[in-house]
Amino acid sequence: MPAQSKSSSGVQSVERAFEILEIIGRAGGECSLSEIAEYSPVPVPTIHRLLRTLVGIGYVRQLSNRRYSLGPRLIRLGEVANRQLGALAAPVLHSLVDELSESASLAVLDGDMVIYTGQVPSPHTMRTNTEVGRRVNMHNSGVGKAVLAALDDPRIARLLTQAGLPAATPNTLTSLSAVFAEVERIRNQGYALDDQEQELGVRCYAMSVPGAPTPMAIGVSGPVPRVDDDFAQRVIPALRRATESISHALVGSV
């Protein structure tokens, strides 16, 4: 019995430690002790003890202002995880490009933005080309808006307030009310549309990956003359199949 109790306690400590990392990550990578306690049911002394342990092994860093940020040891893990995710998504993205002949990308929530972790370019000479590792705002990108729609409203407000709402083009949504109205539309219709909001002349359809352990989305983008209403009829069911395939690969065996 004592051994079982110790094992249960150890598992609980691991779960709590990862919860703290998640809370710091959701806050944009930096938190105070009181902010962590606000989002965790764990007693403050326990949080403080776990933070000391995480700081000691390099997964959390204590700043000069006594706030806590994600530590440098997470960088290597994140890079490896991103490469693995990109490799997992590659066949799905290739299938989308084969079917639709436009560029397909996978993006993941990264702080208060999204980061591209996989991309397969269109075979056309005139095409969109998104560099893997590029971070973009969520309010003006198809993949970003699809990710936003998968989050709860308080978190959306917090992330957009942190990142701001810069206008990349005249079509960019630049107020919280407009973005929230767009999020509601995305939730109702099941997909996001970047209609020349990030770059003039480019349109992107995107859909979030259901049940993903971290918020992510797949997008298909191309020049406006080719990505038209007829294209929309083909891309939406294709995205649905692609996101379900990624979802099954990530969580189907859990």
C-alpha positions in Angstrom: 0.0 0.0 0.0 2.7 2.6 0.8 4.4 1.9 -2.5 1.1 2.4 -4.3 0.5 5.7 -2.4 4.0 6.9 -3.3 3.4 6.1 -6.9 0.1 7.9 -7.0 1.7 10.9 -5.4 4.5 10.9 -8.0 2.1 10.8 -10.9 0.1 13.6 -9.4 3.2 15.7 -9.0 4.1 15.1 -12.7 0.6 16.1 -13.8 0.8 19.2 -11.7 4.2 20.2 -13.0 2.9 19.9 -16.6 -0.2 21.8 -15.7 2.1 24.7 -14.5 4.0 24.6 -17.8 0.7 24.7 -19.7 -0.5 27.7 -17.7 2.7 29.6 -18.4 2.5 28.7 -22.0 -1.1 29.8 -22.4 -0.2 33.1 -20.8 2.3 33.8 -23.5 5.4 32.2 -21.8 5.6 34.3 -18.6 3.6 34.3 -15.3 3.8 35.4 -11.7 3.2 33.0 -8.9 -0.2 34.6 -8.2 -1.3 34.3 -11.8 -0.4 30.6 -11.9 -2.3 30.1 -8.7 -5.4 31.8 -10.2 -5.6 29.2 -13.0 -4.6 26.2 -10.9 -6.5 24.4 -8.0 -3.1 23.4 -6.5 -2.2 25.1 -3.2 0.3 27.9 -3.6 3.0 26.2 -1.4 2.8 23.2 -3.7 3.0 25.4 -6.8 6.0 27.2 -5.3 7.7 23.8 -4.6 7.1 22.5 -8.1 8.4 25.8 -9.6 11.6 25.5 -7.6 12.1 22.0 -9.0 11.3 23.1 -12.6 13.7 26.0 -12.3 16.4 23.7 -10.9 16.2 21.4 -13.9 15.9 24.2 -16.5 12.3 23.8 -17.6 11.3 27.1 -16.0 13.3 30.2 -15.5 12.8 32.8 -12.7 13.2 36.3 -14.0 14.7 39.3 -12.2 11.2 40.6 -11.5 10.4 37.3 -9.8 8.0 36.2 -12.6 8.4 32.8 -14.2 9.0 32.0 -17.8 9.4 28.8 -19.8 13.0 27.6 -19.6 15.7 26.9 -22.2 15.5 23.1 -21.9 12.0 23.2 -23.5 13.4 24.7 -26.7 15.1 21.5 -27.8 12.0 19.4 -26.9 9.8 21.9 -28.8 12.0 21.7 -31.9 12.0 17.9 -31.9 8.2 17.8 -31.4 7.7 20.3 -34.2 9.8 18.2 -36.6 7.9 15.1 -35.6 4.6 16.9 -36.1 5.6 18.2 -39.5 6.7 14.6 -40.5 3.4 13.2 -39.3 1.4 15.9 -41.2 3.4 15.7 -44.4 1.5 12.9 -46.1 -1.8 14.6 -45.3 -0.6 17.9 -46.7 0.7 16.2 -49.8 -2.7 14.6 -50.4 -4.4 18.0 -50.1 -2.0 19.5 -52.7 -2.5 16.5 -55.0 -6.2 16.9 -54.8 -6.5 20.7 -54.9 -3.3 21.9 -56.6 -2.8 24.7 -54.0 -0.4 25.1 -51.1 -1.3 23.3 -47.8 0.1 24.2 -44.4 -0.1 23.1 -40.7 0.1 25.7 -38.0 0.2 25.3 -34.2 -0.6 27.8 -31.4 2.7 29.3 -30.2 2.2 31.9 -27.4 -0.1 34.5 -28.7 0.5 33.7 -32.4 0.6 30.6 -34.5 3.7 29.0 -36.0 3.9 27.0 -39.3 5.2 23.5 -38.6 4.5 21.9 -42.0 4.0 23.1 -45.6 3.7 21.6 -49.0 3.8 24.1 -52.0 1.4 24.2 -54.9 2.8 22.9 -58.2 1.7 26.2 -59.9 4.4 28.8 -60.7 2.2 31.4 -59.1 1.6 30.2 -55.6 1.7 30.9 -51.9 4.8 29.8 -50.0 4.8 29.8 -46.3 8.2 29.2 -44.6 8.1 26.5 -41.8 8.9 28.2 -38.5 7.2 31.5 -39.5 5.0 33.0 -36.8 1.9 34.9 -37.8 -1.0 36.7 -36.1 -4.2 34.9 -35.4 -6.7 37.6 -36.2 -5.7 37.9 -39.9 -4.7 34.4 -41.0 -6.9 31.5 -41.9 -5.0 29.0 -39.7 -4.9 31.6 -36.9 -8.6 32.3 -37.0 -9.4 28.5 -37.1 -7.2 28.1 -34.0 -9.0 31.0 -32.3 -12.4 29.4 -32.9 -11.2 26.3 -31.0 -10.4 28.3 -27.8 -12.7 29.7 -25.1 -13.6 33.3 -25.3 -11.6 34.6 -22.2 -8.5 33.0 -23.6 -9.2 34.6 -27.1 -9.5 38.0 -25.5 -6.3 37.6 -23.5 -4.2 36.4 -26.5 -5.5 39.1 -28.8 -4.9 41.8 -26.2 -1.3 40.6 -25.8 -0.6 40.3 -29.5 -2.6 43.3 -30.7 -4.6 43.6 -33.9 -2.2 45.1 -36.5 -3.7 45.7 -39.9 -1.8 43.8 -42.6 -4.2 44.8 -45.3 -7.3 47.0 -45.6 -9.4 43.8 -45.1 -7.8 42.9 -41.7 -10.2 42.8 -38.7 -8.8 45.3 -36.2 -11.3 45.3 -33.3 -12.1 42.6 -30.7 -15.8 42.8 -31.5 -15.2 42.1 -35.2 -12.9 39.2 -34.4 -15.4 37.7 -32.0 -18.1 38.0 -34.6 -15.8 36.2 -37.0 -15.0 33.5 -34.5 -18.7 32.9 -34.0 -19.2 32.5 -37.8 -16.3 30.0 -37.9 -17.7 27.9 -35.1 -21.1 27.8 -36.9 -19.8 27.0 -40.4 -16.9 24.8 -39.3 -14.1 26.5 -41.2 -12.2 29.8 -41.4 -11.5 32.1 -44.3 -8.7 34.6 -44.7 -10.0 36.7 -47.6 -6.9 38.8 -48.4 -6.6 39.8 -44.7 -3.0 38.8 -44.3 -1.8 39.5 -47.9 -3.6 41.1 -50.8 -4.3 38.7 -53.6 -4.2 35.6 -51.4 -7.2 33.7 -50.0 -6.9 30.8 -47.5 -9.4 28.3 -46.2 -8.5 26.6 -42.9 -9.9 24.2 -40.3 -8.8 23.3 -36.8 -7.8 19.8 -35.9 -10.4 18.3 -33.6 -9.2 17.0 -30.2 -5.6 18.0 -30.8 -3.5 18.1 -27.7 -2.4 21.6 -28.6 -4.5 23.9 -30.8 -3.6 23.5 -34.4 -5.1 24.0 -37.9 -4.6 23.0 -41.5 -4.9 25.7 -44.2 -5.0 25.7 -48.0 -4.1 28.9 -49.7 -3.6 30.4 -53.2 -4.2 33.3 -55.5 -7.7 34.8 -55.4 -8.5 34.0 -59.1 -8.0 30.3 -58.5 -9.3 30.1 -54.9 -12.8 31.1 -55.8 -16.4 29.9 -54.9 -16.0 26.7 -56.9 -12.7 26.0 -55.1 -14.6 26.5 -51.8 -16.9 23.6 -52.6 -13.9 21.3 -53.0 -11.6 22.5 -50.2 -14.0 22.3 -47.3 -14.7 18.6 -47.5 -11.0 18.0 -48.3 -10.0 19.9 -45.1 -12.5 18.0 -43.1 -10.9 14.7 -44.1 -7.4 16.1 -43.6 -8.1 17.4 -40.1 -9.8 14.2 -39.1 -6.8 12.2 -40.3 -4.4 14.3 -38.3 -6.6 14.1 -35.3 -6.8 10.3 -35.5 -2.9 10.1 -35.9 -2.4 12.3 -32.8 -5.1 11.0 -30.4 -6.7 8.0 -32.0 -4.5 5.5 -30.1 -4.8 7.2 -26.7 
